[in-house]
Protein backbone atom coordinates (compact mmCIF):
# COMPACT_ATOMS: atom_id res chain seq x y z
CA UNK A 1 0.00 0.00 0.00
CA UNK A 2 1.35 3.42 -0.92
CA UNK A 3 1.87 5.24 2.38
CA UNK A 4 1.97 8.60 0.58
CA UNK A 5 -1.75 8.46 -0.10
CA UNK A 6 -4.46 9.86 2.14
CA UNK A 7 -5.50 6.61 3.81
CA UNK A 8 -8.95 7.82 4.82
CA UNK A 9 -9.77 8.69 1.21
CA UNK A 10 -8.76 5.25 -0.06
CA UNK A 11 -10.76 3.64 2.74
CA UNK A 12 -13.82 5.77 1.99
CA UNK A 13 -13.55 4.93 -1.71
CA UNK A 14 -13.34 1.25 -0.77
CA UNK A 15 -16.33 1.60 1.55
CA UNK A 16 -18.31 3.11 -1.30
CA UNK A 17 -17.22 0.54 -3.88
CA UNK A 18 -17.87 -2.50 -1.71
CA UNK A 19 -21.58 -1.69 -1.71
CA UNK A 20 -21.53 -1.68 -5.51
CA UNK A 21 -19.73 -5.03 -5.51
CA UNK A 22 -22.59 -6.70 -3.67
CA UNK A 23 -22.74 -5.71 -0.02
CA UNK A 24 -26.23 -4.29 -0.56
CA UNK A 25 -27.35 -7.78 -1.64
CA UNK A 26 -25.78 -9.22 1.51
CA UNK A 27 -27.85 -6.80 3.58
CA UNK A 28 -31.01 -7.66 1.67
CA UNK A 29 -30.33 -11.34 2.29
CA UNK A 30 -29.72 -10.64 5.97
CA UNK A 31 -33.07 -8.87 6.26
CA UNK A 32 -34.81 -11.89 4.73
CA UNK A 33 -33.74 -13.98 7.72
CA UNK A 34 -36.48 -12.23 9.68
CA UNK A 35 -40.27 -12.54 9.19
CA UNK A 36 -41.46 -9.73 6.97
CA UNK A 37 -37.85 -8.70 6.35
CA UNK A 38 -38.50 -7.80 2.71
CA UNK A 39 -41.02 -5.18 3.83
CA UNK A 40 -38.76 -3.80 6.57
CA UNK A 41 -37.78 -0.11 6.34
CA UNK A 42 -34.16 -1.11 6.86
CA UNK A 43 -34.25 -3.49 3.89
CA UNK A 44 -35.60 -0.73 1.64
CA UNK A 45 -32.44 1.29 2.31
CA UNK A 46 -30.51 -1.13 0.09
CA UNK A 47 -32.58 -0.47 -3.03
CA UNK A 48 -32.72 2.61 -5.22
CA UNK A 49 -35.84 4.71 -4.76
CA UNK A 50 -37.98 4.29 -7.88
CA UNK A 51 -38.27 8.04 -8.51
CA UNK A 52 -38.74 10.65 -5.77
CA UNK A 53 -37.17 10.29 -2.33
CA UNK A 54 -33.91 9.02 -0.91
CA UNK A 55 -32.56 5.74 0.44
CA UNK A 56 -29.07 4.92 1.68
CA UNK A 57 -28.22 3.08 -1.54
CA UNK A 58 -28.96 6.26 -3.52
CA UNK A 59 -25.96 7.93 -1.84
CA UNK A 60 -23.38 5.46 -3.18
CA UNK A 61 -22.89 6.81 -6.71
CA UNK A 62 -22.83 10.54 -5.85
CA UNK A 63 -20.36 9.81 -3.04
CA UNK A 64 -18.04 8.28 -5.64
CA UNK A 65 -18.28 11.47 -7.76
CA UNK A 66 -17.61 13.53 -4.62
CA UNK A 67 -14.53 11.40 -3.80
CA UNK A 68 -13.23 11.87 -7.35
CA UNK A 69 -13.46 15.59 -6.67
CA UNK A 70 -11.64 15.33 -3.33
CA UNK A 71 -8.68 13.61 -5.01
CA UNK A 72 -8.13 16.25 -7.68
CA UNK A 73 -6.58 19.09 -5.60
CA UNK A 74 -3.91 16.62 -4.45
CA UNK A 75 -3.10 15.34 -7.94
CA UNK A 76 -3.21 18.84 -9.42
CA UNK A 77 -0.78 20.15 -6.78
CA UNK A 78 1.64 17.33 -7.61
CA UNK A 79 1.47 18.16 -11.31
CA UNK A 80 2.18 21.83 -10.65
CA UNK A 81 5.04 21.02 -8.25
CA UNK A 82 6.82 18.88 -10.81
CA UNK A 83 6.46 21.63 -13.41
CA UNK A 84 3.87 20.14 -15.76
CA UNK A 85 2.75 22.63 -18.40
CA UNK A 86 -0.89 23.79 -18.59
CA UNK A 87 -1.18 21.91 -21.89
CA UNK A 88 -0.02 18.68 -20.24
CA UNK A 89 -2.40 19.16 -17.31
CA UNK A 90 -5.36 19.78 -19.62
CA UNK A 91 -4.42 16.79 -21.77
CA UNK A 92 -4.42 14.59 -18.66
CA UNK A 93 -7.88 15.85 -17.66
CA UNK A 94 -9.33 15.13 -21.10
CA UNK A 95 -7.57 11.77 -21.29
CA UNK A 96 -8.95 10.65 -17.95
CA UNK A 97 -12.48 11.73 -18.84
CA UNK A 98 -12.23 9.98 -22.22
CA UNK A 99 -10.92 6.82 -20.59
CA UNK A 100 -13.83 6.74 -18.14
CA UNK A 101 -16.34 7.30 -20.95
CA UNK A 102 -14.76 4.50 -22.99
CA UNK A 103 -14.61 2.09 -20.05
CA UNK A 104 -18.26 2.88 -19.35
CA UNK A 105 -19.18 1.90 -22.92
CA UNK A 106 -17.15 -1.31 -22.58
CA UNK A 107 -19.03 -2.01 -19.34
CA UNK A 108 -22.32 -1.52 -21.18
CA UNK A 109 -21.30 -4.05 -23.85
CA UNK A 110 -20.05 -2.05 -26.84
CA UNK A 111 -17.79 -4.96 -27.80
CA UNK A 112 -20.92 -6.83 -28.91
CA UNK A 113 -21.10 -4.26 -31.77
CA UNK A 114 -24.88 -3.97 -31.46
CA UNK A 115 -24.91 -0.24 -32.02
CA UNK A 116 -28.63 -0.01 -32.82
CA UNK A 117 -29.72 -0.91 -29.30
CA UNK A 118 -26.64 0.31 -27.48
CA UNK A 119 -26.69 2.60 -24.43
CA UNK A 120 -23.69 4.93 -24.76
CA UNK A 121 -24.27 6.73 -21.45
CA UNK A 122 -22.92 5.02 -18.35
CA UNK A 123 -22.08 5.46 -14.71
CA UNK A 124 -18.37 5.80 -15.49
CA UNK A 125 -19.13 8.20 -18.32
CA UNK A 126 -21.16 10.38 -15.97
CA UNK A 127 -18.26 10.45 -13.51
CA UNK A 128 -15.89 11.35 -16.34
CA UNK A 129 -17.99 14.25 -17.64
CA UNK A 130 -18.90 15.69 -14.22
CA UNK A 131 -15.33 15.39 -12.95
CA UNK A 132 -13.85 16.87 -16.14
CA UNK A 133 -16.04 19.99 -15.99
CA UNK A 134 -15.26 20.49 -12.30
CA UNK A 135 -11.52 19.94 -12.91
CA UNK A 136 -11.47 22.57 -15.65
CA UNK A 137 -13.17 25.06 -13.35
CA UNK A 138 -10.60 24.19 -10.68
CA UNK A 139 -7.62 24.76 -12.95
CA UNK A 140 -8.86 28.13 -14.23
CA UNK A 141 -10.51 29.76 -11.19
CA UNK A 142 -9.83 30.42 -7.53
CA UNK A 143 -11.93 29.15 -4.67
CA UNK A 144 -14.29 32.13 -4.47
CA UNK A 145 -15.02 32.05 -8.20
CA UNK A 146 -15.60 28.29 -8.01
CA UNK A 147 -18.04 28.76 -5.13
CA UNK A 148 -19.95 31.18 -7.33
CA UNK A 149 -19.82 28.78 -10.28
CA UNK A 150 -21.05 25.89 -8.13
CA UNK A 151 -23.91 28.01 -6.83
CA UNK A 152 -24.77 29.20 -10.34
CA UNK A 153 -24.76 25.60 -11.57
CA UNK A 154 -27.23 24.55 -8.88
CA UNK A 155 -29.47 27.60 -9.34
CA UNK A 156 -29.34 27.36 -13.13
CA UNK A 157 -30.25 23.68 -13.02
CA UNK A 158 -33.08 24.43 -10.59
CA UNK A 159 -34.41 26.99 -13.07
CA UNK A 160 -34.13 24.53 -15.97
CA UNK A 161 -36.01 21.90 -14.00
CA UNK A 162 -38.95 24.25 -13.57
CA UNK A 163 -39.58 23.95 -17.32
CA UNK A 164 -41.89 21.26 -18.63
CA UNK A 165 -40.75 19.45 -21.76
CA UNK A 166 -42.59 20.81 -24.85
CA UNK A 167 -43.39 17.25 -25.95
CA UNK A 168 -44.68 16.12 -22.53
CA UNK A 169 -48.09 14.38 -22.56
CA UNK A 170 -50.92 16.30 -20.91
CA UNK A 171 -50.85 16.07 -17.14
CA UNK A 172 -47.12 15.36 -16.75
CA UNK A 173 -45.18 18.06 -14.93
CA UNK A 174 -41.51 19.05 -14.91
CA UNK A 175 -40.54 16.55 -12.22
CA UNK A 176 -41.80 13.44 -13.99
CA UNK A 177 -39.90 11.13 -16.38
CA UNK A 178 -42.26 12.15 -19.17
CA UNK A 179 -42.20 15.89 -18.52
CA UNK A 180 -38.72 16.72 -17.24
CA UNK A 181 -36.65 19.07 -19.39
CA UNK A 182 -33.37 17.05 -19.18
CA UNK A 183 -35.26 14.15 -20.76
CA UNK A 184 -36.40 16.46 -23.52
CA UNK A 185 -32.77 17.43 -24.19
CA UNK A 186 -31.82 13.75 -24.27
CA UNK A 187 -34.56 13.09 -26.83
CA UNK A 188 -33.35 16.03 -28.94
CA UNK A 189 -30.09 14.15 -29.40
CA UNK A 190 -27.85 15.60 -26.68
CA UNK A 191 -27.42 12.03 -25.44
CA UNK A 192 -26.95 9.38 -28.15
CA UNK A 193 -28.12 5.78 -28.02
CA UNK A 194 -30.72 4.05 -25.90
CA UNK A 195 -31.84 5.50 -22.57
CA UNK A 196 -31.96 3.95 -19.10
CA UNK A 197 -35.65 4.90 -19.01
CA UNK A 198 -36.50 3.85 -22.59
CA UNK A 199 -37.57 6.72 -24.80
CA UNK A 200 -37.82 9.19 -21.93
CA UNK A 201 -34.67 9.95 -19.93
CA UNK A 202 -31.02 9.02 -19.55
CA UNK A 203 -29.92 9.77 -15.94
CA UNK A 204 -26.26 9.44 -17.00
CA UNK A 205 -26.74 11.49 -20.16
CA UNK A 206 -24.82 14.61 -21.08
CA UNK A 207 -27.32 17.23 -19.73
CA UNK A 208 -27.62 15.66 -16.27
CA UNK A 209 -23.88 14.89 -16.14
CA UNK A 210 -22.90 18.48 -16.93
CA UNK A 211 -24.96 19.83 -14.05
CA UNK A 212 -23.72 16.96 -11.88
CA UNK A 213 -20.33 18.67 -11.94
CA UNK A 214 -21.56 20.54 -8.84
CA UNK A 215 -21.12 17.32 -6.85
CA UNK A 216 -17.51 16.96 -8.02
CA UNK A 217 -16.90 20.65 -7.21
CA UNK A 218 -18.11 20.06 -3.65
CA UNK A 219 -15.56 17.28 -3.37
CA UNK A 220 -12.83 19.64 -4.60
CA UNK A 221 -13.73 22.15 -1.89
CA UNK A 222 -13.29 19.34 0.63
CA UNK A 223 -9.99 18.39 -1.00
CA UNK A 224 -8.76 21.98 -0.76
CA UNK A 225 -9.58 21.99 2.95
CA UNK A 226 -7.79 18.69 3.60
CA UNK A 227 -4.58 19.71 1.85
CA UNK A 228 -4.51 23.19 3.36
CA UNK A 229 -1.21 23.77 5.16
CA UNK A 230 -2.20 26.84 7.17
CA UNK A 231 -0.80 26.76 10.71
CA UNK A 232 -4.15 27.73 12.23
CA UNK A 233 -5.95 24.91 10.48
CA UNK A 234 -5.21 21.86 12.60
CA UNK A 235 -6.39 18.38 11.63
CA UNK A 236 -9.11 18.61 14.29
CA UNK A 237 -10.35 21.89 12.81
CA UNK A 238 -10.42 20.34 9.35
CA UNK A 239 -12.70 17.63 10.73
CA UNK A 240 -14.92 20.26 12.33
CA UNK A 241 -15.11 22.39 9.17
CA UNK A 242 -15.90 19.34 7.02
CA UNK A 243 -18.68 18.31 9.39
CA UNK A 244 -20.12 21.83 9.63
CA UNK A 245 -19.95 22.19 5.83
CA UNK A 246 -21.83 18.92 5.51
CA UNK A 247 -24.49 20.06 7.95
CA UNK A 248 -24.95 23.40 6.17
CA UNK A 249 -25.05 21.86 2.68
CA UNK A 250 -27.42 19.10 3.78
CA UNK A 251 -29.81 21.58 5.43
CA UNK A 252 -29.72 23.72 2.29
CA UNK A 253 -30.70 20.66 0.26
CA UNK A 254 -33.57 19.93 2.63
CA UNK A 255 -34.78 23.51 2.23
CA UNK A 256 -34.51 23.39 -1.56
CA UNK A 257 -36.45 20.11 -1.63
CA UNK A 258 -39.69 21.97 -0.91
CA UNK A 259 -39.54 23.56 -4.37
CA UNK A 260 -37.37 20.98 -6.13
CA UNK A 261 -37.89 17.38 -5.00
CA UNK A 262 -35.07 14.95 -4.29
CA UNK A 263 -34.83 12.77 -7.40
CA UNK A 264 -31.67 10.76 -8.02
CA UNK A 265 -32.46 9.96 -11.67
CA UNK A 266 -32.61 13.70 -12.39
CA UNK A 267 -29.71 14.49 -10.01
CA UNK A 268 -31.77 17.46 -8.84
CA UNK A 269 -30.07 20.31 -6.92
CA UNK A 270 -31.81 19.19 -3.72
CA UNK A 271 -30.46 15.67 -4.26
CA UNK A 272 -26.93 16.97 -4.89
CA UNK A 273 -27.03 19.17 -1.79
CA UNK A 274 -28.45 16.54 0.57
CA UNK A 275 -26.08 13.84 -0.61
CA UNK A 276 -23.24 16.37 -0.78
CA UNK A 277 -23.86 17.17 2.87
CA UNK A 278 -23.75 13.46 3.71
CA UNK A 279 -20.51 13.12 1.71
CA UNK A 280 -18.83 15.96 3.62
CA UNK A 281 -19.81 14.38 6.93
CA UNK A 282 -18.78 10.81 6.17
CA UNK A 283 -15.45 12.10 4.81
CA UNK A 284 -15.00 14.00 8.09
CA UNK A 285 -15.71 10.80 10.03
CA UNK A 286 -13.23 8.68 8.06
CA UNK A 287 -10.56 11.40 8.14
CA UNK A 288 -10.98 11.86 11.90
CA UNK A 289 -10.79 8.15 12.74
CA UNK A 290 -8.02 7.17 10.31
CA UNK A 291 -5.77 10.19 9.75
CA UNK A 292 -6.30 12.14 12.97
CA UNK A 293 -6.76 9.45 15.64
CA UNK A 294 -4.67 6.95 13.62
CA UNK A 295 -7.09 4.09 14.27
CA UNK A 296 -6.27 2.67 10.87
CA UNK A 297 -5.58 -1.05 11.17
CA UNK A 298 -9.22 -1.94 10.52
CA UNK A 299 -9.35 -0.01 7.25
CA UNK A 300 -6.97 -2.30 5.31
CA UNK A 301 -10.03 -4.32 4.22
CA UNK A 302 -11.47 -1.19 2.58
CA UNK A 303 -8.21 0.28 1.29
CA UNK A 304 -7.33 -2.62 -0.98
CA UNK A 305 -10.67 -2.08 -2.72
CA UNK A 306 -10.29 1.70 -2.77
CA UNK A 307 -6.95 1.72 -4.57
CA UNK A 308 -8.31 -0.47 -7.37
CA UNK A 309 -11.94 0.62 -7.47
CA UNK A 310 -12.24 1.04 -11.25
CA UNK A 311 -10.45 -2.27 -11.86
CA UNK A 312 -12.76 -4.31 -9.66
CA UNK A 313 -15.81 -2.44 -10.99
CA UNK A 314 -14.90 -3.61 -14.51
CA UNK A 315 -13.92 -7.12 -13.40
CA UNK A 316 -17.24 -7.48 -11.54
CA UNK A 317 -18.88 -7.03 -14.94
CA UNK A 318 -16.52 -9.29 -16.90
CA UNK A 319 -15.76 -12.14 -14.49
CA UNK A 320 -18.54 -14.52 -13.47
CA UNK A 321 -18.15 -13.96 -9.75
CA UNK A 322 -21.76 -15.00 -9.11
CA UNK A 323 -21.27 -18.34 -10.85
CA UNK A 324 -18.01 -18.91 -8.96
CA UNK A 325 -19.69 -18.07 -5.67
CA UNK A 326 -22.56 -20.45 -6.41
CA UNK A 327 -20.06 -23.18 -7.28
CA UNK A 328 -18.03 -22.68 -4.09
CA UNK A 329 -20.70 -21.72 -1.59
CA UNK A 330 -23.96 -22.99 -3.10
CA UNK A 331 -24.06 -26.00 -0.82
CA UNK A 332 -23.60 -23.92 2.31
CA UNK A 333 -26.13 -21.38 1.01
CA UNK A 334 -28.76 -24.13 0.72
CA UNK A 335 -28.64 -24.59 4.51
CA UNK A 336 -29.81 -21.01 5.06
CA UNK A 337 -33.36 -19.67 4.84
CA UNK A 338 -31.82 -16.84 2.78
CA UNK A 339 -29.35 -18.37 0.26
CA UNK A 340 -28.86 -14.89 -1.21
CA UNK A 341 -27.04 -13.88 1.98
CA UNK A 342 -24.30 -16.52 1.59
CA UNK A 343 -23.93 -16.29 -2.18
CA UNK A 344 -23.72 -12.49 -2.12
CA UNK A 345 -21.20 -12.60 0.71
CA UNK A 346 -19.22 -15.03 -1.43
CA UNK A 347 -19.20 -12.55 -4.32
CA UNK A 348 -17.95 -9.75 -2.05
CA UNK A 349 -15.25 -12.06 -0.66
CA UNK A 350 -14.08 -13.09 -4.14
CA UNK A 351 -13.97 -9.47 -5.30
CA UNK A 352 -12.02 -8.50 -2.19
CA UNK A 353 -9.52 -11.33 -2.71
CA UNK A 354 -9.00 -10.10 -6.27
CA UNK A 355 -8.27 -6.58 -4.98
CA UNK A 356 -5.98 -7.95 -2.27
CA UNK A 357 -4.04 -9.99 -4.85
CA UNK A 358 -3.64 -6.95 -7.12
CA UNK A 359 -2.57 -4.74 -4.24
CA UNK A 360 -0.08 -7.32 -2.94
CA UNK A 361 1.57 -7.39 -6.37
CA UNK A 362 1.25 -3.58 -6.74
CA UNK A 363 -0.94 -3.82 -9.80
CA UNK A 364 -3.16 -0.74 -10.14
CA UNK A 365 -5.28 0.52 -13.02
CA UNK A 366 -4.76 4.28 -13.12
CA UNK A 367 -7.29 6.20 -15.16
C-alpha positions as CSV (number, residue, x, y, z in Angstrom):
1,X,0.0,0.0,0.0
2,X,1.3,3.4,-0.9
3,X,1.9,5.2,2.4
4,X,2.0,8.6,0.6
5,X,-1.8,8.5,-0.1
6,X,-4.5,9.9,2.1
7,X,-5.5,6.6,3.8
8,X,-8.9,7.8,4.8
9,X,-9.8,8.7,1.2
10,X,-8.8,5.3,-0.1
11,X,-10.8,3.6,2.7
12,X,-13.8,5.8,2.0
13,X,-13.6,4.9,-1.7
14,X,-13.3,1.3,-0.8
15,X,-16.3,1.6,1.6
16,X,-18.3,3.1,-1.3
17,X,-17.2,0.5,-3.9
18,X,-17.9,-2.5,-1.7
19,X,-21.6,-1.7,-1.7
20,X,-21.5,-1.7,-5.5
21,X,-19.7,-5.0,-5.5
22,X,-22.6,-6.7,-3.7
23,X,-22.7,-5.7,0.0
24,X,-26.2,-4.3,-0.6
25,X,-27.4,-7.8,-1.6
26,X,-25.8,-9.2,1.5
27,X,-27.8,-6.8,3.6
28,X,-31.0,-7.7,1.7
29,X,-30.3,-11.3,2.3
30,X,-29.7,-10.6,6.0
31,X,-33.1,-8.9,6.3
32,X,-34.8,-11.9,4.7
33,X,-33.7,-14.0,7.7
34,X,-36.5,-12.2,9.7
35,X,-40.3,-12.5,9.2
36,X,-41.5,-9.7,7.0
37,X,-37.9,-8.7,6.3
38,X,-38.5,-7.8,2.7
39,X,-41.0,-5.2,3.8
40,X,-38.8,-3.8,6.6
41,X,-37.8,-0.1,6.3
42,X,-34.2,-1.1,6.9
43,X,-34.3,-3.5,3.9
44,X,-35.6,-0.7,1.6
45,X,-32.4,1.3,2.3
46,X,-30.5,-1.1,0.1
47,X,-32.6,-0.5,-3.0
48,X,-32.7,2.6,-5.2
49,X,-35.8,4.7,-4.8
50,X,-38.0,4.3,-7.9
51,X,-38.3,8.0,-8.5
52,X,-38.7,10.6,-5.8
53,X,-37.2,10.3,-2.3
54,X,-33.9,9.0,-0.9
55,X,-32.6,5.7,0.4
56,X,-29.1,4.9,1.7
57,X,-28.2,3.1,-1.5
58,X,-29.0,6.3,-3.5
59,X,-26.0,7.9,-1.8
60,X,-23.4,5.5,-3.2
61,X,-22.9,6.8,-6.7
62,X,-22.8,10.5,-5.8
63,X,-20.4,9.8,-3.0
64,X,-18.0,8.3,-5.6
65,X,-18.3,11.5,-7.8
66,X,-17.6,13.5,-4.6
67,X,-14.5,11.4,-3.8
68,X,-13.2,11.9,-7.4
69,X,-13.5,15.6,-6.7
70,X,-11.6,15.3,-3.3
71,X,-8.7,13.6,-5.0
72,X,-8.1,16.3,-7.7
73,X,-6.6,19.1,-5.6
74,X,-3.9,16.6,-4.4
75,X,-3.1,15.3,-7.9
76,X,-3.2,18.8,-9.4
77,X,-0.8,20.1,-6.8
78,X,1.6,17.3,-7.6
79,X,1.5,18.2,-11.3
80,X,2.2,21.8,-10.6
81,X,5.0,21.0,-8.2
82,X,6.8,18.9,-10.8
83,X,6.5,21.6,-13.4
84,X,3.9,20.1,-15.8
85,X,2.7,22.6,-18.4
86,X,-0.9,23.8,-18.6
87,X,-1.2,21.9,-21.9
88,X,0.0,18.7,-20.2
89,X,-2.4,19.2,-17.3
90,X,-5.4,19.8,-19.6
91,X,-4.4,16.8,-21.8
92,X,-4.4,14.6,-18.7
93,X,-7.9,15.8,-17.7
94,X,-9.3,15.1,-21.1
95,X,-7.6,11.8,-21.3
96,X,-9.0,10.6,-17.9
97,X,-12.5,11.7,-18.8
98,X,-12.2,10.0,-22.2
99,X,-10.9,6.8,-20.6
100,X,-13.8,6.7,-18.1
101,X,-16.3,7.3,-20.9
102,X,-14.8,4.5,-23.0
103,X,-14.6,2.1,-20.0
104,X,-18.3,2.9,-19.4
105,X,-19.2,1.9,-22.9
106,X,-17.2,-1.3,-22.6
107,X,-19.0,-2.0,-19.3
108,X,-22.3,-1.5,-21.2
109,X,-21.3,-4.0,-23.8
110,X,-20.1,-2.1,-26.8
111,X,-17.8,-5.0,-27.8
112,X,-20.9,-6.8,-28.9
113,X,-21.1,-4.3,-31.8
114,X,-24.9,-4.0,-31.5
115,X,-24.9,-0.2,-32.0
116,X,-28.6,0.0,-32.8
117,X,-29.7,-0.9,-29.3
118,X,-26.6,0.3,-27.5
119,X,-26.7,2.6,-24.4
120,X,-23.7,4.9,-24.8
121,X,-24.3,6.7,-21.5
122,X,-22.9,5.0,-18.4
123,X,-22.1,5.5,-14.7
124,X,-18.4,5.8,-15.5
125,X,-19.1,8.2,-18.3
126,X,-21.2,10.4,-16.0
127,X,-18.3,10.5,-13.5
128,X,-15.9,11.3,-16.3
129,X,-18.0,14.2,-17.6
130,X,-18.9,15.7,-14.2
131,X,-15.3,15.4,-12.9
132,X,-13.9,16.9,-16.1
133,X,-16.0,20.0,-16.0
134,X,-15.3,20.5,-12.3
135,X,-11.5,19.9,-12.9
136,X,-11.5,22.6,-15.7
137,X,-13.2,25.1,-13.3
138,X,-10.6,24.2,-10.7
139,X,-7.6,24.8,-13.0
140,X,-8.9,28.1,-14.2
141,X,-10.5,29.8,-11.2
142,X,-9.8,30.4,-7.5
143,X,-11.9,29.1,-4.7
144,X,-14.3,32.1,-4.5
145,X,-15.0,32.0,-8.2
146,X,-15.6,28.3,-8.0
147,X,-18.0,28.8,-5.1
148,X,-20.0,31.2,-7.3
149,X,-19.8,28.8,-10.3
150,X,-21.0,25.9,-8.1
151,X,-23.9,28.0,-6.8
152,X,-24.8,29.2,-10.3
153,X,-24.8,25.6,-11.6
154,X,-27.2,24.5,-8.9
155,X,-29.5,27.6,-9.3
156,X,-29.3,27.4,-13.1
157,X,-30.2,23.7,-13.0
158,X,-33.1,24.4,-10.6
159,X,-34.4,27.0,-13.1
160,X,-34.1,24.5,-16.0
161,X,-36.0,21.9,-14.0
162,X,-39.0,24.2,-13.6
163,X,-39.6,24.0,-17.3
164,X,-41.9,21.3,-18.6
165,X,-40.8,19.4,-21.8
166,X,-42.6,20.8,-24.8
167,X,-43.4,17.3,-25.9
168,X,-44.7,16.1,-22.5
169,X,-48.1,14.4,-22.6
170,X,-50.9,16.3,-20.9
171,X,-50.8,16.1,-17.1
172,X,-47.1,15.4,-16.8
173,X,-45.2,18.1,-14.9
174,X,-41.5,19.1,-14.9
175,X,-40.5,16.5,-12.2
176,X,-41.8,13.4,-14.0
177,X,-39.9,11.1,-16.4
178,X,-42.3,12.2,-19.2
179,X,-42.2,15.9,-18.5
180,X,-38.7,16.7,-17.2
181,X,-36.6,19.1,-19.4
182,X,-33.4,17.0,-19.2
183,X,-35.3,14.2,-20.8
184,X,-36.4,16.5,-23.5
185,X,-32.8,17.4,-24.2
186,X,-31.8,13.7,-24.3
187,X,-34.6,13.1,-26.8
188,X,-33.3,16.0,-28.9
189,X,-30.1,14.2,-29.4
190,X,-27.8,15.6,-26.7
191,X,-27.4,12.0,-25.4
192,X,-26.9,9.4,-28.1
193,X,-28.1,5.8,-28.0
194,X,-30.7,4.1,-25.9
195,X,-31.8,5.5,-22.6
196,X,-32.0,4.0,-19.1
197,X,-35.7,4.9,-19.0
198,X,-36.5,3.9,-22.6
199,X,-37.6,6.7,-24.8
200,X,-37.8,9.2,-21.9
201,X,-34.7,9.9,-19.9
202,X,-31.0,9.0,-19.5
203,X,-29.9,9.8,-15.9
204,X,-26.3,9.4,-17.0
205,X,-26.7,11.5,-20.2
206,X,-24.8,14.6,-21.1
207,X,-27.3,17.2,-19.7
208,X,-27.6,15.7,-16.3
209,X,-23.9,14.9,-16.1
210,X,-22.9,18.5,-16.9
211,X,-25.0,19.8,-14.1
212,X,-23.7,17.0,-11.9
213,X,-20.3,18.7,-11.9
214,X,-21.6,20.5,-8.8
215,X,-21.1,17.3,-6.9
216,X,-17.5,17.0,-8.0
217,X,-16.9,20.6,-7.2
218,X,-18.1,20.1,-3.6
219,X,-15.6,17.3,-3.4
220,X,-12.8,19.6,-4.6
221,X,-13.7,22.1,-1.9
222,X,-13.3,19.3,0.6
223,X,-10.0,18.4,-1.0
224,X,-8.8,22.0,-0.8
225,X,-9.6,22.0,2.9
226,X,-7.8,18.7,3.6
227,X,-4.6,19.7,1.8
228,X,-4.5,23.2,3.4
229,X,-1.2,23.8,5.2
230,X,-2.2,26.8,7.2
231,X,-0.8,26.8,10.7
232,X,-4.1,27.7,12.2
233,X,-5.9,24.9,10.5
234,X,-5.2,21.9,12.6
235,X,-6.4,18.4,11.6
236,X,-9.1,18.6,14.3
237,X,-10.3,21.9,12.8
238,X,-10.4,20.3,9.4
239,X,-12.7,17.6,10.7
240,X,-14.9,20.3,12.3
241,X,-15.1,22.4,9.2
242,X,-15.9,19.3,7.0
243,X,-18.7,18.3,9.4
244,X,-20.1,21.8,9.6
245,X,-20.0,22.2,5.8
246,X,-21.8,18.9,5.5
247,X,-24.5,20.1,7.9
248,X,-25.0,23.4,6.2
249,X,-25.0,21.9,2.7
250,X,-27.4,19.1,3.8
251,X,-29.8,21.6,5.4
252,X,-29.7,23.7,2.3
253,X,-30.7,20.7,0.3
254,X,-33.6,19.9,2.6
255,X,-34.8,23.5,2.2
256,X,-34.5,23.4,-1.6
257,X,-36.4,20.1,-1.6
258,X,-39.7,22.0,-0.9
259,X,-39.5,23.6,-4.4
260,X,-37.4,21.0,-6.1
261,X,-37.9,17.4,-5.0
262,X,-35.1,15.0,-4.3
263,X,-34.8,12.8,-7.4
264,X,-31.7,10.8,-8.0
265,X,-32.5,10.0,-11.7
266,X,-32.6,13.7,-12.4
267,X,-29.7,14.5,-10.0
268,X,-31.8,17.5,-8.8
269,X,-30.1,20.3,-6.9
270,X,-31.8,19.2,-3.7
271,X,-30.5,15.7,-4.3
272,X,-26.9,17.0,-4.9
273,X,-27.0,19.2,-1.8
274,X,-28.5,16.5,0.6
275,X,-26.1,13.8,-0.6
276,X,-23.2,16.4,-0.8
277,X,-23.9,17.2,2.9
278,X,-23.8,13.5,3.7
279,X,-20.5,13.1,1.7
280,X,-18.8,16.0,3.6
281,X,-19.8,14.4,6.9
282,X,-18.8,10.8,6.2
283,X,-15.5,12.1,4.8
284,X,-15.0,14.0,8.1
285,X,-15.7,10.8,10.0
286,X,-13.2,8.7,8.1
287,X,-10.6,11.4,8.1
288,X,-11.0,11.9,11.9
289,X,-10.8,8.2,12.7
290,X,-8.0,7.2,10.3
291,X,-5.8,10.2,9.8
292,X,-6.3,12.1,13.0
293,X,-6.8,9.4,15.6
294,X,-4.7,7.0,13.6
295,X,-7.1,4.1,14.3
296,X,-6.3,2.7,10.9
297,X,-5.6,-1.1,11.2
298,X,-9.2,-1.9,10.5
299,X,-9.3,0.0,7.3
300,X,-7.0,-2.3,5.3
301,X,-10.0,-4.3,4.2
302,X,-11.5,-1.2,2.6
303,X,-8.2,0.3,1.3
304,X,-7.3,-2.6,-1.0
305,X,-10.7,-2.1,-2.7
306,X,-10.3,1.7,-2.8
307,X,-6.9,1.7,-4.6
308,X,-8.3,-0.5,-7.4
309,X,-11.9,0.6,-7.5
310,X,-12.2,1.0,-11.2
311,X,-10.5,-2.3,-11.9
312,X,-12.8,-4.3,-9.7
313,X,-15.8,-2.4,-11.0
314,X,-14.9,-3.6,-14.5
315,X,-13.9,-7.1,-13.4
316,X,-17.2,-7.5,-11.5
317,X,-18.9,-7.0,-14.9
318,X,-16.5,-9.3,-16.9
319,X,-15.8,-12.1,-14.5
320,X,-18.5,-14.5,-13.5
321,X,-18.2,-14.0,-9.7
322,X,-21.8,-15.0,-9.1
323,X,-21.3,-18.3,-10.8
324,X,-18.0,-18.9,-9.0
325,X,-19.7,-18.1,-5.7
326,X,-22.6,-20.5,-6.4
327,X,-20.1,-23.2,-7.3
328,X,-18.0,-22.7,-4.1
329,X,-20.7,-21.7,-1.6
330,X,-24.0,-23.0,-3.1
331,X,-24.1,-26.0,-0.8
332,X,-23.6,-23.9,2.3
333,X,-26.1,-21.4,1.0
334,X,-28.8,-24.1,0.7
335,X,-28.6,-24.6,4.5
336,X,-29.8,-21.0,5.1
337,X,-33.4,-19.7,4.8
338,X,-31.8,-16.8,2.8
339,X,-29.4,-18.4,0.3
340,X,-28.9,-14.9,-1.2
341,X,-27.0,-13.9,2.0
342,X,-24.3,-16.5,1.6
343,X,-23.9,-16.3,-2.2
344,X,-23.7,-12.5,-2.1
345,X,-21.2,-12.6,0.7
346,X,-19.2,-15.0,-1.4
347,X,-19.2,-12.5,-4.3
348,X,-17.9,-9.7,-2.1
349,X,-15.2,-12.1,-0.7
350,X,-14.1,-13.1,-4.1
351,X,-14.0,-9.5,-5.3
352,X,-12.0,-8.5,-2.2
353,X,-9.5,-11.3,-2.7
354,X,-9.0,-10.1,-6.3
355,X,-8.3,-6.6,-5.0
356,X,-6.0,-8.0,-2.3
357,X,-4.0,-10.0,-4.9
358,X,-3.6,-7.0,-7.1
359,X,-2.6,-4.7,-4.2
360,X,-0.1,-7.3,-2.9
361,X,1.6,-7.4,-6.4
362,X,1.3,-3.6,-6.7
363,X,-0.9,-3.8,-9.8
364,X,-3.2,-0.7,-10.1
365,X,-5.3,0.5,-13.0
366,X,-4.8,4.3,-13.1
367,X,-7.3,6.2,-15.2
